[in-house]
Amino acid sequence: MKRAGFALALLAAGFGAPQASAETEADVTISRFSGKPVPRFEALRHETVNGRKGPDEDYAVQWEYKRKGLPVLILKESGDWRYVRDPAGDQVWIKKTQLTGAKDAQALEAFVMKAGRASDSADVATISAGVLLSLGDCDATLCRVSADNYRGWAPRSALWGVSDTKG
């Protein structure tokens, strides 16, 4: 959850929802700062993380994120700073120490987690929009996910935090 604005409320209502995946593989470059691909998903490392208007602590805080594990899409890098897009579509600068490479995802919409990949697999749980999930392997249409004590399969299109280049 962010402190400013009502962007997440609009996202939950289905307005302005960003695409669930990163840009295509052709759009991926390797950053000279981290040596990692950009764009890529990472997650907020701490319960409170500041998103700033520019890549330095002298810039004003634009958003105060209050959600450890929230996936963000890294769009570009500058030294120790990452320019990211959050699930609501807002873009801010976050210091690299505030991010983790953990594979987390956020449900963009409600869905039923299934026990297996087949559409007739048993229902495991109903996942509401906005729920954070641990992300496992993905195929073209499904991802293995877990939340609390529930483990199963989710539609890839219903998740924010899944890149086109993840397997």
C-alpha positions as CSV (number, residue, x, y, z in Angstrom):
1,M,0.0,0.0,0.0
2,K,1.2,3.5,-0.8
3,R,0.5,6.6,1.3
4,A,-0.2,9.0,-1.5
5,G,-3.1,9.0,-3.9
6,F,-5.7,6.4,-4.6
7,A,-3.9,4.6,-7.5
8,L,-4.1,1.2,-5.8
9,A,-7.8,1.6,-5.2
10,L,-8.2,2.2,-9.0
11,L,-6.1,-0.8,-9.7
12,A,-8.3,-3.0,-7.5
13,A,-11.3,-1.7,-9.3
14,G,-9.7,-2.6,-12.6
15,F,-9.0,0.9,-13.9
16,G,-5.6,1.6,-15.4
17,A,-4.3,-1.9,-14.6
18,P,-0.9,-2.3,-16.0
19,Q,0.1,-5.3,-18.1
20,A,1.1,-8.3,-16.0
21,S,4.4,-8.9,-17.7
22,A,7.5,-7.0,-18.6
23,E,8.4,-5.9,-22.1
24,T,9.3,-8.5,-24.6
25,E,12.7,-10.3,-24.7
26,A,13.8,-8.1,-27.6
27,D,13.4,-5.0,-25.3
28,V,15.8,-6.5,-22.6
29,T,19.3,-5.0,-22.2
30,I,22.0,-5.7,-19.7
31,S,22.6,-2.8,-17.3
32,R,26.2,-1.6,-17.0
33,F,25.5,-0.8,-13.3
34,S,24.3,-4.2,-12.0
35,G,25.1,-6.5,-14.9
36,K,21.5,-7.7,-14.8
37,P,18.8,-7.5,-17.5
38,V,16.5,-4.5,-17.7
39,P,13.6,-4.5,-17.5
40,R,13.3,-7.1,-14.7
41,F,11.1,-7.6,-11.7
42,E,12.4,-7.3,-8.1
43,A,10.5,-6.7,-4.8
44,L,10.6,-4.3,-1.9
45,R,13.0,-5.5,0.7
46,H,11.5,-3.7,3.7
47,E,8.0,-2.9,5.1
48,T,8.6,0.8,4.4
49,V,10.4,2.0,1.2
50,N,10.6,5.5,-0.2
51,G,10.1,6.1,-3.9
52,R,11.7,9.4,-4.9
53,K,11.3,11.8,-7.8
54,G,15.0,11.4,-8.7
55,P,18.0,9.1,-8.2
56,D,19.4,10.6,-4.9
57,E,18.2,11.1,-1.3
58,D,18.1,14.8,-1.9
59,Y,15.0,14.3,-4.1
60,A,11.6,14.5,-2.6
61,V,9.8,11.4,-1.6
62,Q,7.0,10.8,-4.1
63,W,5.6,7.6,-2.6
64,E,6.1,5.9,0.7
65,Y,5.5,2.2,0.1
66,K,4.2,0.2,3.0
67,R,4.3,-3.4,1.6
68,K,7.3,-5.6,2.0
69,G,7.5,-8.0,-1.0
70,L,5.6,-5.8,-3.4
71,P,7.0,-6.5,-6.9
72,V,8.2,-3.6,-9.0
73,L,9.5,-3.5,-12.6
74,I,13.0,-2.0,-12.9
75,L,12.9,0.1,-16.0
76,K,16.4,1.6,-15.8
77,E,19.4,2.0,-13.5
78,S,21.7,4.8,-12.5
79,G,24.5,4.0,-10.1
80,D,22.9,2.8,-6.9
81,W,19.4,3.8,-7.9
82,R,16.6,1.9,-9.8
83,Y,13.8,3.6,-11.8
84,V,10.8,1.4,-11.2
85,R,7.1,1.0,-12.1
86,D,4.8,-0.3,-9.4
87,P,1.7,-2.4,-9.9
88,A,-0.5,0.8,-10.1
89,G,1.7,2.1,-13.0
90,D,3.5,4.9,-11.0
91,Q,7.2,5.4,-11.6
92,V,9.7,6.4,-9.0
93,W,13.4,6.0,-8.1
94,I,14.3,3.5,-5.3
95,K,17.8,2.9,-3.9
96,K,19.0,-0.6,-4.8
97,T,19.5,-1.6,-1.1
98,Q,15.7,-1.3,-0.7
99,L,15.1,-4.0,-3.3
100,T,15.5,-7.8,-3.4
101,G,15.6,-10.2,-6.3
102,A,13.0,-12.4,-4.5
103,K,10.4,-13.9,-6.9
104,D,7.2,-12.3,-5.7
105,A,4.0,-11.5,-7.6
106,Q,0.8,-9.6,-6.9
107,A,-2.6,-10.8,-8.0
108,L,-4.0,-8.3,-10.5
109,E,-7.4,-9.8,-10.3
110,A,-9.2,-12.5,-8.3
111,F,-8.6,-16.0,-9.4
112,V,-8.9,-19.6,-8.2
113,M,-5.6,-21.2,-7.4
114,K,-5.7,-24.8,-8.8
115,A,-3.9,-27.9,-7.4
116,G,-2.5,-28.8,-10.9
117,R,-2.1,-27.4,-14.3
118,A,-5.2,-29.0,-15.8
119,S,-8.4,-26.8,-15.8
120,D,-10.3,-29.5,-14.0
121,S,-7.7,-29.7,-11.1
122,A,-9.1,-29.3,-7.6
123,D,-9.5,-25.7,-6.3
124,V,-7.0,-24.9,-3.6
125,A,-8.0,-21.3,-2.7
126,T,-9.6,-18.2,-4.0
127,I,-7.1,-15.4,-4.3
128,S,-8.3,-11.8,-4.2
129,A,-6.8,-9.0,-6.2
130,G,-3.9,-7.4,-4.5
131,V,-2.7,-10.5,-2.6
132,L,1.1,-11.1,-2.6
133,L,2.3,-14.5,-3.7
134,S,5.6,-16.3,-3.8
135,L,6.4,-17.0,-7.5
136,G,7.7,-20.3,-8.7
137,D,8.3,-21.6,-12.3
138,C,6.0,-20.4,-15.1
139,D,5.1,-21.8,-18.4
140,A,3.3,-19.9,-21.2
141,T,0.0,-19.6,-19.4
142,L,0.4,-20.7,-15.7
143,C,2.7,-20.1,-12.8
144,R,3.4,-22.1,-9.6
145,V,2.5,-19.8,-6.7
146,S,2.2,-20.0,-2.9
147,A,0.5,-17.8,-0.3
148,D,0.5,-18.6,3.4
149,N,0.1,-22.4,3.5
150,Y,-1.5,-22.7,0.0
151,R,0.4,-23.9,-3.0
152,G,-0.9,-24.3,-6.5
153,W,-1.2,-22.8,-10.0
154,A,-2.3,-19.4,-11.1
155,P,-3.0,-17.9,-14.5
156,R,0.1,-16.0,-15.6
157,S,-2.0,-13.2,-17.0
158,A,-3.5,-12.6,-13.5
159,L,-0.1,-11.8,-11.9
160,W,2.1,-8.7,-11.7
161,G,5.7,-9.7,-11.3
162,V,6.1,-12.2,-14.1
163,S,8.5,-11.2,-16.9
164,D,8.3,-12.5,-20.4
165,T,11.8,-13.9,-20.1
166,K,11.2,-16.0,-16.9
167,G,10.9,-19.7,-17.3
